[in-house]
Amino acid sequence: MQSKANKSTFGAEHFLNRELSWLEFNHRVLEEALDRTNPLLERLKFFCIVSSNLDEFFEVRVAAIKQQIESDVVERSMDGLTATEAFRAIVQRIRRLVDEQYKCLREELMPALAASGLRILELSQLDAPDRQWLEEYYRGQVRPVLTPLAIDPAHPFPQLLNKSLNLIVRLEMRRNEETLKHMAVVQIPRILPRMVKLPRTDTRQDYVYLGKLIGHNLADLFAGTKILGYWAFRVTRNSELYIDEEETANLLKAVENELHNRRKGDAVRLEVDYECPPFIRDALLKTLRLTTEDLYLIDGPLNPTRLMALYEGDHSPELRDPPFVAPAAAALHGRVDLFEAIRERDILLHHPYENFSSVVDFLELAASDPKVLAIKQTLYRTGGDPRIIGALENAVKNGKQVTAVVELRARFDEANNILWARQLEEAGVHVVYGLVGYKIHAKSCLVVRSEGHHIRRYVHLSTGNYNPSTARLYTDIGLLSCRPELGEDVTNLFNLLTGICQFQPLRKLVVAPFELHEKVVQWIDREADNARSGLPSRIIAKLNSLAERQTIEALYRASQAGVKIELIVRGICALRPGVKGISENITVRSIVDRYLEHSRVYYFENACRPQVFVASADWLPRNFFRRIELAFPIEEGNLRERIVQEILTTSLSDNSKVSFLQPDGTYRRAAAGKAEKPRRSQFEFVARASATDQLPDGPVDGKIRYPRVKLAPSPFDAPRSARKR
């Protein structure tokens, strides 16, 4: 295989900036809000997701870049930008994105919502009964929880919580025959709904902003003063946790303590109502130690994620996507004994098109089955689901050995994870927090069962979390199996996570940070060698993100050798495709649709001996080197063919919700040609799952028959001999 020593031949011009690439992804989310073919409330949902994504981007990525700027270290990232250069480019791109986002809200979404009976009203638009109801609501529900905060020598500027909405108030009062001007802050209480719904006896859905209601009543809070004006503002803070695990005796306590600091981290962004006077904006920037580069003037609501209140609730089905209730996997139709079904064959699960209840049922059955001796499970983001947590607690009550490897540092889920980790410990579950220095991102469950005179091990491996809520929204792939080699590998993995031992290579599973990166590069280089030898070669990777330098360089080498490489990368992609002599054999597509693309699949042609891996890991430095990750092979022929023919081929044929990455880092939205039938991969998965739901229970002729939705021609459909180069 070709040496990696030639990586220096690829310069900064061959890589895209990861932060700018992420912002292009968020723009693709915004395109779904702009897409008039989407139902109106789904467009609003995507609009809100754009804001939620941006919040996290500032809390983590922008905060990290600002820290780099303030440090003494000056270096360039692989795309050639210093931290200062990257920050300036990011600010310019965000401003364009935010302007387009709020223009979409003002000119398209709000008028369309109002025309559909979903209105956000100004107080001046209300009739007398509504004003009377709001007055009573303010007096009874709002006023008691408000705290006006003066700003003067005796009252320093308050410590504002991260992402809290506030009003900066300008007022004057007479004292000793002198008119004095003052400033004050009123925090909009988080405990109350940000959108106040007006009472209606018909189907109308009318709201007013809580901030506008409070602003209207400021004279009541500041009695004896004259209100000169008020303007909404919002501060975003650095929310990364900083924990030195080597110096920490108790990781749970350290994470808990650090969570208190998150809400008061350094400010990284100030959002202000665009009508706020310049001298007040400048005062806020100075107080928060920010510059005009950190200031965003907003013509609209400052926390638009609260608009999800319009989306929620049992109303307006005509403004939503058609409902879809996922069936159970075809292999489990009519099966009561899951262990028996798994013994017959490996079972592939494709969520959310197949119901996640199969995984929950697997856990609950293991918890109650008297033959089960032990359950071991990794937990990253469960959302504290009562069925998942309850199954582990019930298993303890039923006398089983139960171990949960809990990742406390799952970003923005830390507080929840601490709560249910303690709950599990109190129930008798042996809770372990993994390896020092590494996040546990692998998704695995091991069930040890006594069957006759021997022990059989059942495993569940997945790309997604043990979270039934997100399993309805994220696309993921899982595997249920009792293959002895997988059981042995998962056993050894848990021994590594809970005990003290050196990693030993496993028979089937490939584990980061110990070997996954090296293996991926080897697999890519092998395809390049095959192409040079005239053997069939091809790479397909479905990922969330791609930004690891050596992996990208291996892909460039493979492209130069003639390997056709098709990447389906939802978010960040630092690889620059379509560059002559470097990456002209590489295409990168991104699919943004109803469900969040979250599954990771690696396909290697391997000279007509295809290898398919499903993994928890993206191709990022953190996944390769700073996390415990799993890639597991799909070796059973029918399941491997299902991933290739059904999942990958359908995704590659999408021409409705796919965008193609261009060499300059922008994305071009695909459109079906005149003679081409529109293809929407997620809708085809739904259609296939619905058809599968009509299959007879159990196997037919000894095999599970997966219905085929007719697909467009694919390179996979050609005989292998025809794929030789």
C-alpha positions in Angstrom: 0.0 0.0 0.0 1.1 3.5 -0.7 2.8 5.2 2.2 1.1 8.1 4.1 4.4 10.0 3.9 3.3 11.8 0.8 0.5 13.7 2.7 2.5 16.9 2.4 1.6 17.0 -1.3 -1.8 18.3 -0.2 -1.8 21.9 0.8 -4.2 24.2 2.6 -6.0 24.9 -0.7 -7.2 21.3 -0.8 -9.2 21.6 2.5 -12.3 23.4 3.5 -12.8 25.2 6.9 -14.8 23.0 9.2 -16.7 25.9 10.8 -17.6 27.4 7.5 -18.7 24.0 6.3 -20.9 23.6 9.3 -22.5 27.0 8.6 -23.2 25.8 5.0 -25.0 22.8 6.6 -27.1 25.1 8.7 -28.0 27.1 5.6 -29.3 23.8 4.1 -31.5 23.5 7.1 -32.7 27.0 6.4 -33.5 26.0 2.8 -36.0 23.6 4.2 -37.8 26.5 5.8 -37.7 28.4 2.5 -38.9 25.4 0.5 -42.6 26.1 -0.2 -43.2 22.4 -1.1 -42.8 21.6 2.6 -45.9 21.9 4.8 -46.0 25.3 6.6 -45.5 24.0 10.1 -42.6 21.8 9.0 -41.0 25.0 7.5 -41.4 26.7 10.8 -39.8 23.7 12.6 -36.7 24.0 10.3 -36.6 27.7 10.9 -36.4 27.0 14.7 -33.8 24.3 14.2 -31.6 26.9 12.4 -31.6 29.1 15.6 -31.1 26.2 17.9 -28.1 25.0 15.9 -26.6 28.5 15.8 -26.9 28.8 19.6 -24.9 25.6 20.1 -22.4 26.7 17.4 -21.7 29.9 19.4 -21.6 28.1 22.7 -19.0 25.6 21.6 -17.2 26.4 18.3 -17.1 30.2 18.3 -16.2 30.1 22.0 -13.3 27.8 21.2 -12.1 30.0 18.4 -12.2 33.1 20.6 -10.1 31.3 23.2 -7.6 30.4 20.5 -7.4 34.1 19.5 -6.8 35.0 23.2 -4.1 32.4 23.7 -0.4 32.8 23.0 -0.4 30.1 20.3 -0.6 31.2 16.7 -1.1 28.4 14.1 -3.1 27.7 11.0 -5.7 25.0 10.7 -5.4 22.5 7.8 -7.4 24.9 5.5 -4.7 27.6 6.1 -6.7 30.0 8.3 -5.5 31.4 11.6 -8.1 31.6 14.4 -8.6 35.4 13.8 -9.0 34.8 10.0 -11.5 32.0 10.6 -13.5 34.1 13.1 -13.9 37.0 10.7 -15.0 34.7 7.9 -17.4 33.0 10.3 -18.9 36.3 11.4 -19.5 37.4 7.8 -21.2 34.1 6.9 -23.4 34.1 10.0 -24.6 37.7 9.3 -25.7 36.6 5.8 -27.4 33.5 7.3 -29.2 35.4 10.0 -30.4 38.1 7.6 -31.8 35.5 5.3 -33.4 33.6 8.2 -35.3 36.6 9.6 -36.3 37.7 6.1 -37.8 34.3 5.7 -39.7 34.7 8.9 -41.0 38.2 8.2 -41.9 37.9 4.6 -42.9 34.3 4.2 -43.6 32.3 7.4 -45.4 34.8 9.5 -47.8 36.0 6.8 -48.5 32.4 5.8 -49.1 31.4 9.4 -51.5 34.3 10.0 -53.4 33.4 6.8 -53.7 29.8 8.3 -55.1 31.0 11.6 -51.8 31.0 13.6 -51.2 34.6 14.6 -48.7 36.4 16.8 -50.4 39.7 17.7 -49.2 43.0 18.9 -51.0 44.3 22.0 -52.4 47.2 19.9 -54.3 44.6 17.7 -56.2 43.1 20.6 -59.8 43.8 21.4 -61.1 44.7 24.9 -61.8 41.1 26.1 -58.3 40.0 25.1 -56.7 43.0 26.8 -58.6 42.3 30.0 -57.6 38.6 30.0 -54.0 39.6 29.5 -54.1 42.1 32.3 -55.4 39.4 34.6 -52.8 36.9 33.3 -50.0 39.5 33.9 -51.2 40.3 37.5 -51.7 36.7 38.5 -49.0 34.7 36.7 -46.3 37.1 35.5 -45.8 40.0 37.9 -45.1 37.9 41.0 -42.0 36.3 39.3 -40.5 39.4 37.9 -37.5 41.1 39.4 -36.5 44.6 38.1 -32.8 45.1 38.4 -31.4 48.6 38.6 -28.0 49.5 37.2 -26.2 52.1 39.3 -23.2 52.3 41.6 -25.1 50.3 44.2 -26.4 47.8 41.8 -23.8 46.5 39.3 -24.8 45.0 36.0 -26.4 41.6 36.8 -24.9 38.2 35.9 -27.2 37.2 33.1 -27.8 33.5 32.4 -26.7 32.0 29.2 -29.3 32.5 26.4 -31.8 34.2 28.7 -34.0 36.8 27.2 -33.8 40.2 28.9 -35.1 43.8 28.5 -32.8 46.7 28.9 -34.9 49.6 30.1 -34.2 53.3 29.8 -36.1 55.4 32.3 -36.1 58.8 34.1 -37.4 60.0 37.4 -37.6 63.2 39.4 -35.6 63.5 42.6 -34.9 66.7 44.5 -36.3 68.7 41.6 -33.7 67.1 39.3 -34.5 64.8 36.4 -32.3 61.7 36.5 -31.9 59.1 33.8 -31.3 55.5 34.7 -30.9 52.0 33.2 -32.4 48.8 34.4 -32.7 45.1 33.3 -35.7 42.9 33.5 -35.2 39.2 32.9 -38.0 37.4 31.0 -38.7 34.4 33.3 -37.9 31.1 31.8 -40.5 29.4 34.0 -43.3 30.9 32.0 -44.2 30.2 28.3 -42.5 32.7 26.1 -45.6 32.6 23.8 -48.8 33.5 25.7 -51.8 31.8 24.1 -55.0 33.8 24.1 -58.2 32.0 25.0 -60.3 31.0 22.0 -63.5 29.0 21.6 -62.9 28.3 17.9 -59.9 26.9 16.0 -57.9 30.1 15.9 -54.4 30.0 17.5 -53.6 33.5 18.7 -50.5 34.4 20.8 -48.6 37.4 22.1 -45.0 37.5 23.1 -44.4 37.4 26.8 -41.6 40.0 26.4 -44.0 42.4 24.8 -46.5 41.9 27.6 -43.9 42.6 30.2 -42.6 45.6 28.3 -46.2 47.0 28.1 -46.3 46.9 31.9 -42.9 48.3 32.8 -44.4 51.4 34.4 -45.9 49.0 36.9 -42.5 47.6 37.8 -40.8 51.0 38.0 -43.4 53.0 39.8 -43.0 56.8 39.8 -40.7 56.8 36.7 -41.1 57.6 33.1 -40.2 54.7 30.7 -38.2 56.2 27.8 -37.9 52.9 26.0 -37.0 49.2 26.3 -35.3 46.8 24.0 -34.8 43.0 24.1 -31.3 41.5 24.3 -29.8 38.1 24.7 -26.3 36.9 25.7 -24.8 33.6 24.5 -21.9 32.3 26.7 -19.1 29.7 26.4 -20.8 26.4 27.5 -17.9 24.0 27.2 -17.0 22.0 30.3 -13.4 22.2 31.4 -12.5 19.1 33.5 -9.0 17.8 34.2 -9.7 14.1 34.5 -6.2 13.3 35.6 -6.6 15.6 38.6 -10.2 14.6 39.4 -11.0 12.0 42.0 -14.7 12.0 41.4 -15.8 12.6 37.8 -19.5 12.8 38.6 -18.8 15.5 41.2 -16.5 17.4 38.8 -19.0 17.5 36.0 -21.7 18.6 38.4 -19.6 21.4 39.7 -18.6 22.5 36.2 -22.2 22.7 35.1 -22.7 25.6 37.6 -20.0 27.5 35.7 -21.5 26.9 32.3 -24.4 29.3 32.8 -21.9 32.0 33.7 -19.2 31.4 31.1 -17.6 34.2 29.1 -20.0 36.0 26.7 -19.4 35.2 23.0 -22.4 36.8 21.4 -24.8 39.7 22.0 -28.1 39.8 20.2 -30.1 43.1 20.5 -33.3 44.4 19.0 -32.3 46.3 15.9 -34.1 49.5 17.2 -31.9 49.6 20.3 -30.0 53.0 20.4 -26.2 52.8 19.6 -25.1 54.1 23.0 -27.0 51.4 24.8 -25.6 48.7 22.5 -22.1 50.0 23.2 -22.7 50.0 26.9 -23.8 46.4 26.8 -20.8 45.4 24.7 -18.4 47.1 27.1 -20.0 45.4 30.1 -19.9 42.0 28.5 -16.3 42.6 27.2 -17.4 42.0 23.6 -16.7 44.0 20.4 -18.9 45.0 17.5 -17.9 41.8 15.8 -19.9 39.9 18.5 -23.0 42.1 18.1 -26.0 40.9 16.1 -28.9 43.3 15.4 -32.1 41.3 15.1 -35.3 42.4 13.3 -37.6 39.9 14.9 -37.8 37.7 18.0 -34.5 37.2 19.7 -35.1 33.6 20.7 -37.0 32.2 17.7 -36.8 28.6 19.0 -39.7 29.6 21.2 -41.8 29.7 18.0 -42.0 26.0 18.3 -45.0 26.7 20.5 -46.9 27.3 17.3 -45.8 23.8 16.0 -46.7 21.9 19.1 -50.1 20.7 20.0 -52.9 18.8 18.4 -53.9 21.2 15.6 -53.5 21.9 12.0 -52.7 18.5 10.6 -53.0 19.9 7.1 -50.0 22.1 7.8 -47.8 19.1 8.7 -46.1 16.1 7.2 -48.4 13.1 6.9 -48.3 11.1 10.1 -46.1 7.9 10.0 -46.2 5.2 12.7 -43.2 3.0 12.2 -43.9 -0.8 12.1 -41.8 -3.4 13.8 -39.0 -4.8 11.8 -40.2 -7.5 9.3 -38.1 -10.1 10.9 -39.9 -9.6 14.2 -43.5 -9.5 12.9 -45.6 -11.8 15.2 -42.6 -12.8 17.2 -43.1 -12.9 21.0 -39.8 -14.5 21.9 -37.1 -12.1 20.6 -34.3 -14.4 21.7 -35.7 -17.1 19.5 -35.9 -14.7 16.6 -32.3 -13.6 17.1 -31.1 -17.2 17.3 -32.6 -17.8 13.8 -30.8 -14.9 12.1 -29.2 -11.6 12.7 -31.8 -8.8 12.6 -31.1 -5.4 11.0 -33.1 -2.4 12.3 -33.5 0.8 10.3 -34.9 3.6 12.4 -37.2 5.6 12.4 -38.7 3.5 9.6 -38.8 0.5 11.8 -40.0 1.0 15.4 -37.4 1.4 18.1 -39.8 -0.5 20.4 -38.0 -3.7 19.3 -34.9 -2.5 21.1 -36.9 -1.5 24.2 -38.7 -4.9 24.1 -35.3 -6.6 23.9 -34.2 -4.8 27.1 -37.4 -5.4 28.9 -37.5 -9.1 28.0 -33.9 -9.5 29.2 -34.8 -7.8 32.5 -37.7 -10.2 33.2 -36.4 -13.4 31.6 -35.3 -15.8 34.4 -32.6 -17.3 32.2 -30.8 -13.9 31.8 -27.8 -13.6 34.1 -26.4 -10.2 33.2 -27.0 -7.1 31.2 -24.3 -4.6 30.3 -25.0 -1.4 28.4 -23.5 1.9 27.3 -25.6 5.0 27.8 -24.8 8.3 26.1 -28.1 10.1 25.6 -31.2 8.3 26.9 -33.2 11.3 27.8 -33.9 9.5 31.0 -36.5 7.4 29.2 -38.5 5.5 31.9 -38.6 2.3 29.8 -34.9 2.1 29.3 -34.0 3.1 32.8 -36.9 1.1 34.2 -35.7 -2.1 32.4 -32.3 -1.8 34.0 -33.8 -1.2 37.4 -36.2 -4.1 37.0 -33.3 -6.4 36.0 -31.6 -5.6 39.3 -34.8 -6.4 41.2 -35.0 -9.7 39.4 -31.5 -10.6 40.6 -29.4 -10.0 37.5 -26.0 -8.4 37.3 -26.5 -5.1 35.6 -23.7 -2.7 34.5 -24.3 0.7 32.9 -21.4 2.5 31.3 -22.6 6.1 31.5 -21.1 9.0 29.6 -21.6 12.0 31.9 -20.1 14.5 29.4 -22.6 14.1 26.6 -22.8 17.7 25.7 -25.9 19.6 27.0 -27.2 16.3 28.5 -24.8 16.3 31.4 -27.3 17.4 34.1 -29.9 14.8 32.9 -27.2 12.1 32.8 -26.1 12.9 36.4 -29.7 12.6 37.6 -30.5 9.2 36.1 -27.0 7.8 36.8 -27.6 8.4 40.5 -31.1 6.9 40.1 -29.5 3.8 38.6 -26.9 3.6 41.3 -29.6 3.8 44.0 -31.5 1.0 42.3 -28.4 -1.2 42.5 -27.1 -0.9 39.0 -23.3 -0.9 38.8 -22.6 2.5 37.2 -19.2 3.1 35.5 -18.1 6.3 33.9 -15.7 4.8 31.4 -12.1 5.5 30.6 -10.1 8.5 31.7 -9.6 10.9 28.8 -12.2 9.4 26.4 -15.9 9.9 25.9 -17.9 6.7 25.6 -19.7 7.2 22.3 -20.1 3.5 21.3 -23.7 2.2 21.4 -23.8 -1.4 22.6 -25.8 -3.7 24.8 -24.8 -7.2 26.0 -27.3 -9.8 27.4 -25.8 -13.0 28.9 -28.3 -15.8 29.0 -28.1 -19.4 30.3 -29.5 -21.9 27.8 -29.3 -25.5 28.8 -25.7 -26.4 29.6 -24.1 -23.4 28.0 -24.1 -19.6 28.0 -25.3 -17.6 25.0 -24.6 -13.9 24.5 -27.0 -11.6 22.7 -25.8 -8.2 21.5 -27.4 -5.0 20.2 -25.1 -2.6 18.3 -26.2 0.7 16.8 -25.3 4.0 15.3 -27.8 5.8 17.6 -28.5 6.4 21.2 -30.8 4.4 23.5 -33.4 7.1 23.3 -36.9 6.2 22.1 -37.7 9.9 21.6 -34.8 10.7 19.2 -35.3 7.3 17.6 -38.5 8.7 16.0 -36.6 11.6 14.6 -33.1 10.3 13.7 -32.2 7.8 11.0 -30.1 5.1 12.6 -29.1 1.5 12.0 -29.0 -1.2 14.6 -28.1 -4.9 14.7 -29.4 -7.7 17.0 -27.2 -10.8 16.9 -26.1 -13.8 19.0 -23.1 -14.6 16.9 -20.4 -16.0 19.3 -17.6 -13.9 17.9 -19.6 -10.7 18.4 -20.6 -11.7 21.9 -17.0 -12.3 22.8 -15.9 -9.0 21.3 -18.6 -7.0 23.2 -17.7 -8.9 26.4 -14.0 -7.8 26.0 -15.1 -4.3 25.2 -17.0 -4.0 28.4 -14.1 -5.5 30.3 -11.9 -2.7 28.9 -14.5 0.0 29.9 -15.1 -1.3 33.4 -11.8 -2.9 34.4 -8.0 -2.3 34.2 -6.5 -3.9 31.1 -4.7 -3.1 27.9 -6.7 -3.1 24.7 -6.4 -6.2 22.6 -7.6 -6.2 19.0 -11.0 -7.8 18.6 -12.1 -10.4 16.1 -14.9 -8.5 14.4 -15.4 -5.1 16.1 -13.1 -2.2 15.2 -12.7 0.2 18.1 -11.6 3.8 18.4 -9.3 5.3 19.6 -7.2 2.2 19.3 -7.5 1.0 15.7 -10.4 2.5 13.8 -8.5 5.4 12.2 -5.7 3.1 11.1 -8.1 0.6 9.7 -10.2 3.2 7.8 -7.0 4.6 6.1 -5.9 1.0 5.3 -9.3 0.2 3.8 -9.2 3.3 1.6 -5.6 2.7 0.5 -6.5 -0.9 -0.4 -9.2 0.4 -2.8 -6.5 2.6 -4.3 -4.2 -0.4 -4.7 -7.0 -2.4 -6.3 -7.8 0.4 -8.8 -4.1 0.6 -9.8 -4.2 -3.2 -10.4 -7.3 -3.0 -12.5 -9.5 -4.6 -9.9 -13.0 -3.4 -9.0 -12.8 -0.6 -6.5 -15.4 1.7 -5.0 -15.9 3.6 -1.7 -19.2 4.8 -0.3 -19.4 6.4 3.1 -22.5 7.8 4.8 -21.4 10.1 7.7 -22.5 13.0 9.7 -19.1 14.8 9.4 -15.8 14.4 7.7 -12.8 16.5 8.8 -9.9 14.3 9.7 -6.8 15.2 7.6 -5.2 11.8 7.1 -8.5 10.2 6.1 -9.2 13.0 3.6 -5.7 12.6 2.2 -6.2 8.9 1.8 -9.5 9.6 -0.1 -7.6 12.0 -2.3 -5.0 9.3 -3.1 -7.7 6.9 -3.9 -9.4 9.4 -6.2 -6.1 9.9 -8.0 -5.8 6.2 -8.4 -9.2 6.1 -10.1 -11.4 4.9 -7.3 -15.0 6.2 -7.6 -15.9 7.6 -4.2 -19.4 8.7 -3.2 -19.7 10.4 0.2 -23.1 11.2 1.8 -22.1 13.7 4.5 -24.9 15.5 6.3 -22.9 18.2 8.0 -19.3 19.2 8.1 -17.1 18.2 5.2 -13.5 19.6 5.0 -12.8 17.6 1.8 -12.9 19.6 -1.4 -14.4 17.5 -4.2 -14.1 17.8 -7.9 -10.6 19.3 -8.0 -8.8 18.3 -11.1 -6.0 15.9 -10.5 -6.9 15.6 -6.8 -10.5 14.7 -6.2 -12.4 14.6 -9.5 -13.6 11.1 -8.7 -15.2 12.2 -5.4 -18.7 13.4 -5.1 -20.1 14.7 -1.8 -23.9 15.0 -1.2 -25.8 16.1 1.8 -29.4 15.1 2.5 -31.6 17.3 4.8 -35.1 16.2 5.1 -37.9 15.3 7.6 -35.6 13.1 9.7 -32.1 13.9 10.9 -29.6 11.7 8.9 -27.6 10.1 11.7 -26.5 6.6 10.6 -22.9 5.9 9.6 -22.1 3.3 6.9 -18.8 2.5 5.3 -18.8 0.5 2.1 -15.6 -0.8 0.4 -15.8 -2.8 -2.9 -12.7 -4.8 -2.0 -12.2 -6.4 -5.5 -15.7 -7.9 -5.6 -15.6 -9.0 -1.9 -17.5 -6.0 -0.5 -17.1 -5.0 3.1 -19.8 -3.1 4.9 -19.4 -1.6 8.3 -21.9 0.2 10.4 -20.5 2.5 13.0 -21.1 5.0 15.8 -18.1 7.1 14.5 -17.9 10.0 12.0 -14.5 10.6 10.4 -13.5 13.4 12.7 -10.4 13.7 15.0 -12.6 13.5 18.1 -14.2 10.2 16.9 -10.9 8.6 15.9 -8.7 9.7 18.8 -10.7 11.0 21.7 -13.8 8.7 21.9 -14.6 5.1 22.4 -16.3 4.2 19.1 -17.4 1.0 17.5 -17.6 -0.1 13.8 -19.2 -3.5 13.3 -19.3 -5.5 10.1 -22.5 -6.6 8.4 -21.5 -10.1 7.1 -24.8 -11.9 6.8 -25.5 -11.8 3.0 -29.1 -10.7 3.1 -28.5 -7.9 5.5 -25.4 -6.7 3.7 -27.4 -6.6 0.5 -30.2 -4.8 2.2 -27.8 -2.0 3.3 -26.3 -1.8 -0.2 -29.4 -2.1 -2.3 -31.9 -0.5 0.0 -30.2 2.1 2.2 -27.2 3.3 0.2 -28.7 3.0 -3.3 -31.9 4.8 -2.3 -29.8 7.6 -0.6 -27.6 8.0 -3.6 -30.7 8.2 -5.9 -32.2 11.1 -4.0 -32.7 14.2 -6.3 -35.3 16.1 -4.2 -33.7 16.8 -0.8 -30.0 16.4 -1.7 -27.4 19.1 -2.2 -24.0 18.6 -3.8 -20.8 20.1 -2.4 -18.9 22.3 -4.9 -15.1 22.7 -5.0 -15.5 26.2 -3.5 -17.3 24.9 -0.4 -20.8 26.0 -1.4 -23.6 23.5 -2.0 -25.8 23.2 -5.1 -29.4 21.9 -4.6 -30.1 19.0 -6.9 -33.2 19.0 -9.1 -34.7 16.2 -11.1 -34.2 16.5 -14.8 -37.1 16.7 -17.3 -36.9 13.0 -18.1 -36.0 12.1 -14.5 -38.5 10.9 -11.9 -38.2 12.9 -8.6 -36.7 10.7 -5.9 -37.0 11.5 -2.2 -35.1 8.9 -0.2 -36.8 9.3 3.1 -40.2 9.1 1.6 -39.2 5.9 -0.2 -38.0 4.4 3.1 -41.4 5.3 4.6 -43.1 3.7 1.7 -41.0 0.6 1.9 -41.6 0.3 5.7 -45.3 0.7 5.2 -45.3 -2.0 2.5 -43.2 -4.2 4.8 -45.8 -3.8 7.5 -48.3 -5.7 5.2 -46.1 -8.8 5.0 -47.3 -12.0 6.5 -45.9 -12.7 10.0 -42.6 -14.5 10.2 -40.4 -15.8 7.4 -41.6 -17.0 4.0 -39.9 -20.1 2.6 -37.4 -19.9 5.4 -36.4 -16.3 4.5 -37.6 -12.8 5.3 -38.9 -11.2 2.1 -38.2 -7.4 2.0 -40.5 -5.7 -0.5 -38.8 -3.8 -3.2 -39.8 -0.3 -4.1 -38.7 0.1 -7.7 -35.4 2.0 -7.8 -33.7 3.9 -10.5 -30.7 2.1 -12.2 -27.7 2.0 -9.9 -24.1 0.9 -10.3 -24.8 -1.8 -7.7 -27.3 -3.3 -10.1 -24.7 -4.1 -12.7 -22.8 -7.4 -12.7 -19.6 -7.1 -10.8 -17.6 -7.9 -13.9 -19.0 -4.8 -15.5 -17.7 -2.6 -12.7 -14.0 -3.2 -13.6 -12.1 -0.2 -14.6 
